[in-house]
């Protein structure tokens, strides 16, 4: 049996610790380099073919190219985005499931008696992809401006109506805020079918607030009129359409956003990897064109910046829902 002196044993211990540390660092580096080693999935919360889906597929194509792994887009519509959002929140925090969502992400908890998910605890922001110019106020009534529409509405024998995509949806909030800012009493007509726009075109419903992605081609073909944009800047796709502020409606600013998030717990190095590759995608002419054609503008914020934006929008949505009377009792 061989006995070692204390000095030798201490030296041996330090050597073993150094080797272990090196192995640990090496394993971490290898893990980071190996990610991703299989296909990824982008879950988007609305029906296939809409602006969210189109954006998700454009991003997926580029990420697949950069990551050298398939990136699949899964549409999981329902409950104004809640179904998809909850599914991602419950998915493994391994960096292989991404949520591509909209402003509904921060709006939904404001109109539910019990929040369907925790915006801050269950998700890790990656980046805000794009911002919207807002919705278009669409009508086929004789009025050719917001001022004329308001004047005609006040003279009408019965309240004008506006089509919405459901209670608490941005299209509903836009109508409620329009009522508050103009002093009008309008009738909200909820739809869950494409007939909403057809009914506005035929005059069955007086007006609606809808996405620019949907509005631009219809306006271009003179199927319907756009009287205003709900955001604070004009859209290049409808350069002659004023903002609500320009049309004389004060304190009216409704916009949306598109962003990607991981479920909470995904390692930071994986968040950074997807963030970097997404920035590359946003710089390409193809993705920029895709975003602009959908009536949006490129943002590309850092994970920390997007987290701060989500907090800001969450607080704004809460205040807005209180004002329009859509907060749960």
PyMOL commands that set and color helices and strands:
alter all, ss='L'
color gray80, all
select helices_A, chain A and resi 6-34+51-67+79-89+104-111+146-155+170-182+195-202+212-220+236-238+268-282+285-293+303-324
alter helices_A, ss='H'
color red, helices_A
select strands_A, chain A and resi 40-44+71-75+97-102+123-132+135-139+161-164+187-190+207-211+225-229+257-263+296-298
alter strands_A, ss='S'
color yellow, strands_A
deselect
rebuild
show_as cartoon
